[in-house]
Amino acid sequence: MQAAFGANRNRANPARGIPLKRARFWLICLFFLVWLLVIAARLFWLQIVRHKEFVERAQKQQQRTFEVAPRRGVLYDRNLRELAMTVQVDSIYAVPNEIDNSPAAAHALAPLVHTDPEDAQTTEEQIAARLDKAMRLLGWRGASHPM
């Protein structure tokens, strides 16, 4: 008789277990659906509603400029004589494709650049020759590779 009772109990459990498994399945599906809706709502809030605020914050972070002027150390030899040190200087440069008249530009730049009489690279003629060479190279590139 106990065997018959045990058999009846085993038969009853599988029949009751199927609706419980379905309920768990739908409960888990509901949980993931709610979770998906929460994530979608958060994405909508961040990307649509607050879009302008985040674009402004990104521009502030990416376009912030500040001057960094680190002072480099002085290099010494073994007798403590200075070998190299930081010297503050102004820079002058020319953009050859924006210059219409290279001899006039060389005439204007030479007094500013040619301060050492022994320096042959900064004479007016040398500057004009370098500007002409750069303009020829840019002109040649511009003719063969149009923008």
PyRosetta script that sets phi, psi and omega in degrees:
from pyrosetta import init, pose_from_sequence

init()
pose = pose_from_sequence("MQAAFGANRNRANPARGIPLKRARFWLICLFFLVWLLVIAARLFWLQIVRHKEFVERAQKQQQRTFEVAPRRGVLYDRNLRELAMTVQVDSIYAVPNEIDNSPAAAHALAPLVHTDPEDAQTTEEQIAARLDKAMRLLGWRGASHPM")
pose.set_psi(1, -35.6)
pose.set_omega(1, 177.3)
pose.set_phi(2, -64.2)
pose.set_psi(2, -34.7)
pose.set_omega(2, 179.1)
pose.set_phi(3, -64.5)
pose.set_psi(3, -39.3)
pose.set_omega(3, 178.7)
pose.set_phi(4, -67.9)
pose.set_psi(4, -37.7)
pose.set_omega(4, 178.7)
pose.set_phi(5, -65.8)
pose.set_psi(5, -41.5)
pose.set_omega(5, 178.0)
pose.set_phi(6, -64.1)
pose.set_psi(6, -37.4)
pose.set_omega(6, 179.6)
pose.set_phi(7, -67.6)
pose.set_psi(7, -38.4)
pose.set_omega(7, 178.7)
pose.set_phi(8, -67.1)
pose.set_psi(8, -37.1)
pose.set_omega(8, 179.8)
pose.set_phi(9, -65.9)
pose.set_psi(9, -41.1)
pose.set_omega(9, 179.5)
pose.set_phi(10, -66.0)
pose.set_psi(10, -34.1)
pose.set_omega(10, 179.0)
pose.set_phi(11, -71.1)
pose.set_psi(11, -33.2)
pose.set_omega(11, -177.6)
pose.set_phi(12, -74.2)
pose.set_psi(12, -35.9)
pose.set_omega(12, -177.6)
pose.set_phi(13, -62.8)
pose.set_psi(13, -47.1)
pose.set_omega(13, 179.6)
pose.set_phi(14, -62.2)
pose.set_psi(14, -34.9)
pose.set_omega(14, 179.9)
pose.set_phi(15, -67.6)
pose.set_psi(15, -38.1)
pose.set_omega(15, 178.1)
pose.set_phi(16, -76.7)
pose.set_psi(16, -28.0)
pose.set_omega(16, -176.7)
pose.set_phi(17, -71.1)
pose.set_psi(17, -27.8)
pose.set_omega(17, -177.4)
pose.set_phi(18, -65.6)
pose.set_psi(18, -49.1)
pose.set_omega(18, 177.0)
pose.set_phi(19, -63.9)
pose.set_psi(19, -32.6)
pose.set_omega(19, 177.8)
pose.set_phi(20, -66.5)
pose.set_psi(20, -39.2)
pose.set_omega(20, 177.4)
pose.set_phi(21, -65.7)
pose.set_psi(21, -40.2)
pose.set_omega(21, 176.9)
pose.set_phi(22, -64.6)
pose.set_psi(22, -39.9)
pose.set_omega(22, 179.3)
pose.set_phi(23, -64.5)
pose.set_psi(23, -42.0)
pose.set_omega(23, 176.8)
pose.set_phi(24, -62.9)
pose.set_psi(24, -44.5)
pose.set_omega(24, -180.0)
pose.set_phi(25, -57.9)
pose.set_psi(25, -48.9)
pose.set_omega(25, -179.1)
pose.set_phi(26, -69.2)
pose.set_psi(26, -30.6)
pose.set_omega(26, 176.4)
pose.set_phi(27, -67.2)
pose.set_psi(27, -42.0)
pose.set_omega(27, 177.3)
pose.set_phi(28, -67.2)
pose.set_psi(28, -41.7)
pose.set_omega(28, 176.8)
pose.set_phi(29, -60.5)
pose.set_psi(29, -42.1)
pose.set_omega(29, 178.5)
pose.set_phi(30, -63.7)
pose.set_psi(30, -41.5)
pose.set_omega(30, 178.3)
pose.set_phi(31, -59.6)
pose.set_psi(31, -48.6)
pose.set_omega(31, -179.7)
pose.set_phi(32, -67.0)
pose.set_psi(32, -33.1)
pose.set_omega(32, 176.8)
pose.set_phi(33, -65.2)
pose.set_psi(33, -45.3)
pose.set_omega(33, 177.7)
pose.set_phi(34, -62.8)
pose.set_psi(34, -42.7)
pose.set_omega(34, 178.7)
pose.set_phi(35, -60.6)
pose.set_psi(35, -43.8)
pose.set_omega(35, 177.6)
pose.set_phi(36, -62.6)
pose.set_psi(36, -41.8)
pose.set_omega(36, 179.2)
pose.set_phi(37, -65.9)
pose.set_psi(37, -38.4)
pose.set_omega(37, 177.6)
pose.set_phi(38, -63.7)
pose.set_psi(38, -44.5)
pose.set_omega(38, 178.7)
pose.set_phi(39, -64.6)
pose.set_psi(39, -43.7)
pose.set_omega(39, 179.4)
pose.set_phi(40, -63.1)
pose.set_psi(40, -39.2)
pose.set_omega(40, 178.2)
pose.set_phi(41, -65.7)
pose.set_psi(41, -40.4)
pose.set_omega(41, 179.5)
pose.set_phi(42, -65.5)
pose.set_psi(42, -42.9)
pose.set_omega(42, 176.7)
pose.set_phi(43, -61.8)
pose.set_psi(43, -43.3)
pose.set_omega(43, 177.3)
pose.set_phi(44, -60.3)
pose.set_psi(44, -43.9)
pose.set_omega(44, -179.8)
pose.set_phi(45, -61.8)
pose.set_psi(45, -45.0)
pose.set_omega(45, -177.1)
pose.set_phi(46, -74.3)
pose.set_psi(46, -41.6)
pose.set_omega(46, -171.8)
pose.set_phi(47, -90.4)
pose.set_psi(47, -24.3)
pose.set_omega(47, -178.6)
pose.set_phi(48, -106.3)
pose.set_psi(48, -54.4)
pose.set_omega(48, -173.5)
pose.set_phi(49, -71.5)
pose.set_psi(49, -45.7)
pose.set_omega(49, -175.3)
pose.set_phi(50, -102.9)
pose.set_psi(50, 21.0)
pose.set_omega(50, -176.9)
pose.set_phi(51, -57.8)
pose.set_psi(51, -48.4)
pose.set_omega(51, -176.2)
pose.set_phi(52, -61.3)
pose.set_psi(52, -41.5)
pose.set_omega(52, 179.8)
pose.set_phi(53, -61.9)
pose.set_psi(53, -43.3)
pose.set_omega(53, -178.8)
pose.set_phi(54, -70.9)
pose.set_psi(54, -33.9)
pose.set_omega(54, 175.8)
pose.set_phi(55, -63.9)
pose.set_psi(55, -43.3)
pose.set_omega(55, 178.7)
pose.set_phi(56, -64.1)
pose.set_psi(56, -41.6)
pose.set_omega(56, 178.9)
pose.set_phi(57, -64.2)
pose.set_psi(57, -39.8)
pose.set_omega(57, 179.0)
pose.set_phi(58, -65.1)
pose.set_psi(58, -41.0)
pose.set_omega(58, 178.9)
pose.set_phi(59, -64.8)
pose.set_psi(59, -39.5)
pose.set_omega(59, 177.9)
pose.set_phi(60, -63.8)
pose.set_psi(60, -38.8)
pose.set_omega(60, -179.9)
pose.set_phi(61, -71.3)
pose.set_psi(61, -38.6)
pose.set_omega(61, -173.4)
pose.set_phi(62, -86.4)
pose.set_psi(62, -24.5)
pose.set_omega(62, -175.2)
pose.set_phi(63, -108.4)
pose.set_psi(63, 14.2)
pose.set_omega(63, 178.8)
pose.set_phi(64, -74.4)
pose.set_psi(64, 129.8)
pose.set_omega(64, 178.6)
pose.set_phi(65, -121.4)
pose.set_psi(65, 141.6)
pose.set_omega(65, 174.5)
pose.set_phi(66, -153.0)
pose.set_psi(66, 151.2)
pose.set_omega(66, -175.8)
pose.set_phi(67, -91.3)
pose.set_psi(67, 127.6)
pose.set_omega(67, 176.1)
pose.set_phi(68, -110.1)
pose.set_psi(68, 118.1)
pose.set_omega(68, -179.3)
pose.set_phi(69, -123.7)
pose.set_psi(69, 75.6)
pose.set_omega(69, -179.5)
pose.set_phi(70, -74.1)
pose.set_psi(70, 144.6)
pose.set_omega(70, 177.3)
pose.set_phi(71, -94.8)
pose.set_psi(71, 120.6)
pose.set_omega(71, 179.5)
pose.set_phi(72, -81.7)
pose.set_psi(72, 152.9)
pose.set_omega(72, -180.0)
pose.set_phi(73, -75.3)
pose.set_psi(73, 156.5)
pose.set_omega(73, 178.2)
pose.set_phi(74, -85.4)
pose.set_psi(74, 137.3)
pose.set_omega(74, 176.6)
pose.set_phi(75, -97.0)
pose.set_psi(75, 133.2)
pose.set_omega(75, -178.2)
pose.set_phi(76, -118.1)
pose.set_psi(76, 154.3)
pose.set_omega(76, 171.3)
pose.set_phi(77, -88.5)
pose.set_psi(77, -172.9)
pose.set_omega(77, -175.4)
pose.set_phi(78, -69.8)
pose.set_psi(78, -18.0)
pose.set_omega(78, 177.8)
pose.set_phi(79, -96.0)
pose.set_psi(79, 12.5)
pose.set_omega(79, 179.9)
pose.set_phi(80, 62.5)
pose.set_psi(80, 34.1)
pose.set_omega(80, 170.8)
pose.set_phi(81, -94.4)
pose.set_psi(81, 141.3)
pose.set_omega(81, -178.1)
pose.set_phi(82, -69.4)
pose.set_psi(82, 126.7)
pose.set_omega(82, 176.3)
pose.set_phi(83, -99.4)
pose.set_psi(83, -41.4)
pose.set_omega(83, -178.8)
pose.set_phi(84, -145.7)
pose.set_psi(84, 141.4)
pose.set_omega(84, 179.7)
pose.set_phi(85, -149.1)
pose.set_psi(85, 165.0)
pose.set_omega(85, 178.5)
pose.set_phi(86, -81.6)
pose.set_psi(86, 130.7)
pose.set_omega(86, 178.4)
pose.set_phi(87, -126.5)
pose.set_psi(87, 125.9)
pose.set_omega(87, 178.3)
pose.set_phi(88, -77.9)
pose.set_psi(88, 124.3)
pose.set_omega(88, 178.7)
pose.set_phi(89, -138.6)
pose.set_psi(89, 158.2)
pose.set_omega(89, 173.4)
pose.set_phi(90, -90.6)
pose.set_psi(90, 151.2)
pose.set_omega(90, 179.5)
pose.set_phi(91, -111.5)
pose.set_psi(91, 142.7)
pose.set_omega(91, 175.7)
pose.set_phi(92, -129.5)
pose.set_psi(92, 134.5)
pose.set_omega(92, 177.2)
pose.set_phi(93, -144.5)
pose.set_psi(93, 162.5)
pose.set_omega(93, 179.6)
pose.set_phi(94, -127.7)
pose.set_psi(94, 142.6)
pose.set_omega(94, 175.2)
pose.set_phi(95, -104.3)
pose.set_psi(95, 103.5)
pose.set_omega(95, -170.8)
pose.set_phi(96, -57.9)
pose.set_psi(96, -36.1)
pose.set_omega(96, -177.1)
pose.set_phi(97, -76.5)
pose.set_psi(97, -5.4)
pose.set_omega(97, 175.9)
pose.set_phi(98, -102.9)
pose.set_psi(98, 3.3)
pose.set_omega(98, -179.0)
pose.set_phi(99, -101.2)
pose.set_psi(99, 126.4)
pose.set_omega(99, 178.6)
pose.set_phi(100, -86.6)
pose.set_psi(100, -40.5)
pose.set_omega(100, -174.9)
pose.set_phi(101, -124.3)
pose.set_psi(101, 100.0)
pose.set_omega(101, -175.8)
pose.set_phi(102, -68.5)
pose.set_psi(102, -35.3)
pose.set_omega(102, 176.9)
pose.set_phi(103, -64.0)
pose.set_psi(103, -38.2)
pose.set_omega(103, 178.1)
pose.set_phi(104, -67.8)
pose.set_psi(104, -39.1)
pose.set_omega(104, 177.6)
pose.set_phi(105, -66.6)
pose.set_psi(105, -40.7)
pose.set_omega(105, 177.8)
pose.set_phi(106, -64.4)
pose.set_psi(106, -38.3)
pose.set_omega(106, 177.9)
pose.set_phi(107, -64.3)
pose.set_psi(107, -36.9)
pose.set_omega(107, 179.4)
pose.set_phi(108, -75.0)
pose.set_psi(108, -34.6)
pose.set_omega(108, -177.5)
pose.set_phi(109, -81.3)
pose.set_psi(109, -32.4)
pose.set_omega(109, -174.0)
pose.set_phi(110, -57.1)
pose.set_psi(110, -45.8)
pose.set_omega(110, -179.8)
pose.set_phi(111, -64.3)
pose.set_psi(111, -27.5)
pose.set_omega(111, 179.6)
pose.set_phi(112, -79.2)
pose.set_psi(112, -34.8)
pose.set_omega(112, -173.7)
pose.set_phi(113, -94.9)
pose.set_psi(113, -39.0)
pose.set_omega(113, -173.4)
pose.set_phi(114, -84.6)
pose.set_psi(114, 82.0)
pose.set_omega(114, 179.7)
pose.set_phi(115, -103.1)
pose.set_psi(115, -19.4)
pose.set_omega(115, 179.3)
pose.set_phi(116, -103.8)
pose.set_psi(116, 117.0)
pose.set_omega(116, -177.8)
pose.set_phi(117, -62.9)
pose.set_psi(117, -24.3)
pose.set_omega(117, -179.1)
pose.set_phi(118, -82.6)
pose.set_psi(118, -11.7)
pose.set_omega(118, -179.2)
pose.set_phi(119, -83.3)
pose.set_psi(119, 111.6)
pose.set_omega(119, -177.8)
pose.set_phi(120, -88.1)
pose.set_psi(120, -6.5)
pose.set_omega(120, -177.4)
pose.set_phi(121, -86.5)
pose.set_psi(121, -11.9)
pose.set_omega(121, -175.2)
pose.set_phi(122, -114.2)
pose.set_psi(122, 17.7)
pose.set_omega(122, 177.0)
pose.set_phi(123, -74.3)
pose.set_psi(123, 162.8)
pose.set_omega(123, -178.6)
pose.set_phi(124, -59.5)
pose.set_psi(124, -40.1)
pose.set_omega(124, 179.9)
pose.set_phi(125, -65.4)
pose.set_psi(125, -41.9)
pose.set_omega(125, 179.9)
pose.set_phi(126, -65.6)
pose.set_psi(126, -41.5)
pose.set_omega(126, 179.2)
pose.set_phi(127, -64.2)
pose.set_psi(127, -45.0)
pose.set_omega(127, 178.9)
pose.set_phi(128, -62.1)
pose.set_psi(128, -41.2)
pose.set_omega(128, 179.7)
pose.set_phi(129, -64.2)
pose.set_psi(129, -41.9)
pose.set_omega(129, 179.2)
pose.set_phi(130, -66.8)
pose.set_psi(130, -39.6)
pose.set_omega(130, 177.4)
pose.set_phi(131, -64.5)
pose.set_psi(131, -42.9)
pose.set_omega(131, 178.7)
pose.set_phi(132, -62.8)
pose.set_psi(132, -42.5)
pose.set_omega(132, 179.2)
pose.set_phi(133, -62.3)
pose.set_psi(133, -44.3)
pose.set_omega(133, 179.3)
pose.set_phi(134, -65.1)
pose.set_psi(134, -39.5)
pose.set_omega(134, 179.6)
pose.set_phi(135, -66.6)
pose.set_psi(135, -38.1)
pose.set_omega(135, 177.2)
pose.set_phi(136, -64.5)
pose.set_psi(136, -42.8)
pose.set_omega(136, 179.2)
pose.set_phi(137, -64.5)
pose.set_psi(137, -42.8)
pose.set_omega(137, 179.3)
pose.set_phi(138, -68.5)
pose.set_psi(138, -38.9)
pose.set_omega(138, 178.1)
pose.set_phi(139, -64.5)
pose.set_psi(139, -40.2)
pose.set_omega(139, 178.7)
pose.set_phi(140, -66.9)
pose.set_psi(140, -43.5)
pose.set_omega(140, 179.0)
pose.set_phi(141, -65.6)
pose.set_psi(141, -41.7)
pose.set_omega(141, -178.8)
pose.set_phi(142, -64.0)
pose.set_psi(142, -33.6)
pose.set_omega(142, -179.1)
pose.set_phi(143, -73.4)
pose.set_psi(143, -36.9)
pose.set_omega(143, -177.5)
pose.set_phi(144, -88.0)
pose.set_psi(144, -23.6)
pose.set_omega(144, 179.6)
pose.set_phi(145, -126.6)
pose.set_psi(145, 82.4)
pose.set_omega(145, -179.7)
pose.set_phi(146, -66.9)
pose.set_psi(146, 146.5)
pose.set_omega(146, -178.4)
pose.set_phi(147, -86.7)
pose.dump_pdb("model.pdb")
